[in-house]
């Protein structure tokens, strides 16, 4: 399936300064940035991956995959996913497109901290790439306005399709 970048950006712009009531607001539980990025990715893909633990899905606050709300878990899911849902590669800023994610690391550690969404790649320079994000809500914030130690551009390359058997196989049977 093709990732609908226009739908992803339209969602990001619609909800950049608000919260979609269909999803829990994680602002008080460590931040809402990756939850927002996942909502944007879902708006562009229309497919979740219901594999417990290692998938990427949201049903409610207590039934979601770690990748839906965790910065580094989202990265691991996107770059290793060969099943349903969005799939990505790490790329340079020169290949970034609208609807992609640029993860940022704010302190010199191994883990990344933030998952803003590209709404406009501009000339693909830090001054012209515009981002939308939650936690510190933004709609058209230039990448250059962030103070970061490292960045990780994630380019969405594909969307794996969801089949009925994939949903059934990924949900454990009741004991």
Secondary structure, DSSP 8 states (H G I E B T S, - for coil): ----HHHHHHHHHHHTTS--TTS---TTTT-SHHHHHHHHHHHHH---B--TTTSB-EEETTEE-HHHH-HHHHHHHHHH--SSEEEEEEE-GGG--TT-EEEEE-SSSSS--EEEEEEE-TTSSTTT-EEEETTTTEEEEEGGGS--SEEEEEEEEEEE---HHHHHHHS----
